[in-house]
């Protein structure tokens, strides 16, 4: 199911990149992903695996259907981060300064610095993983959009359900990972506004 949803997103985004008359026959898109481990024993979970599969399916379907992008084909320049922020920023710089790149899909774990680079060169960037709230500021990040909701949106949804059922005391359990810890912290902050008690939440 996740692969299907990712595939639909990718197809919708790629089709939106129709070229104007007189443009090149090919549309080249940069793709910043974390799909590989830096070494065999690495614990890196490779979150880019799902979207990479969806991307391959979407590109094949679009290129094989002349009704979607008539007289044009999609091509990709893939950049692997191995889960490292420095690699991600470096790839964002390389792709943003490449005149043949029409847009960038990604990055993954981080996006603040990458989004600033894309904005500096006026390159559209669509992230499928980033939840950092800073990039919601369109004055600073005008070319950045994402398909994954921000932490505060998720937190507000959870606390709204608690409020609807008039729950006054709940326990919240999460995995000890940065992304989940940040969402948990946001939920704790939001729930204080509606007076829900969470033991040991401070």
N, C-alpha and C positions, 0 to 999 in steps of 0.2 A: 504494500500500500504506500509506504514511504517513497519507494522508487517511482511509483506512478505520479504522486503529488509533485515530486521534484521534476519529473519529466514534463509535466504540464507547465510548471513555472518556467522551466528553461525554454520550452517551445514558445510560450507567450512573449518572453523577453526577446528572444532571437528574431521572431517575426516582426517585432516592433522596430527593429533596426533596418527597415527597408531603406535602400539607397535612393538618392535623388537621381534624376536623369543625368547621364554623362559621367556617372561615377564608375569606379572599377567594377569588373565583373565579379570580384570576390570580396567578401566581407570578412575581415580578420579580427578575431576577438581574443583578447588575452584571458587566460584562465589561471588564477592563483589558487592552488589547492594543497591540502595536506593529506595525501593519499598513500604515502610511502613511509616506512620506518627508516630512521637514520642509520640503524644497524639491526641485525636480526634479533638481538635480545632486548631491543628497546620496548618500553611499555606504552609507547605512543599508540593511541587507539585509531588513528587514521580516519578522522570524521569525514574526509573528502571522498571516501569510497562510494557512498550512495549517490552523491551528486555527479560524480564522474561517470557512473553508469548511465544516469539519466541524460547526461549531456551527450554521450555517444549515441544513444537512441534518438534523441531529438534532432541532432545534426544529420544523421542518416535519413530520417524521415523528411526533413526539410529539403535536403539536397536532392532527394529522389522524387519530390513532388513539385513539378514546374508551376503549379498554381499558387504556391506559397511565396516564393521569391523568384519570379520569372527572370531568367537570364542571369541569375546570380548564384553563387555557391558560398557556403560558410566554411571558413578555415579557422583553425585555432593555434595559438601559441601557448603551450602549457608550461607553467612554472611551478616546480615542487618546492614546498617550504620545509618539509620534514618536521612540521610543528614548531619551527623556530621563527621568532618575531623578526630578527634581523634579516633572515632570508626573505620574509614576506615584504618588508619595507624595500629591500633591494630590488625585488621583482616588480614592485609597484612603480619604482623609479624607471626601470628599464622599459616597462610596457607603456607608461604614460608619455615617455619621450620618443616613442617609436611612432612615426607618422602613419604607418600602415595599420595601426591598431585603432579600431572604431570604438571599442568599449572594453571594459574589464569585468569578468565574473570573479567574485572573491573580494577580499581575502577571507580567511577563516577565523582563527582564534583571536586575532587582533585586527583593528581596522582604523584607529584614530590617525596614526601617522600616514598610513596608506591612503586614507580618504583625503587628507590634506594635500598629498602629492597629486592625486587625481584632480582635485579642485584647481590646483595651481596650473595644470595643463588643460583644464576644461574637458576632461575625459570622463564619460559616464562610468560609474562603478556600482555594481549590484552585488551585495553580499548576501549569502544564504545562511550565514552562521553567526555573524557578529551581533552582540546585544548591548554593546557599550553605549551608554546614554549620551555621551558627549557629541557623537556624530548626528544626533537628531537636530542640531542647530543648523538650519539651512543657510544662515548667513555665513557660516564658516565652512560648511560642507555642502555646497550647492549641487554637486554632481553625484552625491552618494545616496543610494537607496538600499533597502534591505527587505528580505521576505520573512525574517524571523522576528517576532515581537520583542520589544525591549523588556528588561526585567520588571520595570514598574507596571507595564501592561499586564504581565503574567500575575504579578503580586496583587494588583487591583482586582483582577478577575477572581483570584482565590479568596481574598477578603470579602468581596461582594457576595460570594456564595455563603460564607460564614455569617455575614450580617443578615442575609435573607432568611436563613434558618434560625437566626437569633442565638447562635452558639456563643457562649461567653468564655469558654475555656477549652483550648485545644492543644494537642501535642503535634509538633512538626518535626519529621525525621527526614534527613537528606544525606546524600553521599558527601564525603569529605573531599570535594574537588572545588576548585576556584569558582567555576561557573555556578554550581549549585549553592555554594556558600554565599555568593553574592545575591542570588535570588532569595535565599532564606533571610538574609539580612534586610533586604528590601521589604519582604513580607512582614517581618517583625516591626519595621518602621511604620508601615501602612496600617497594621492592625491596631497600633496604639491610638490612632485617630478614631477608631470605632470601639475602643474599650474592650478588646478581647484579650484575655489573659493567656500567656504562653509561659509555663514554668521554665525557669532557667534560660530565658530568652535574652537576657542582658549580657 
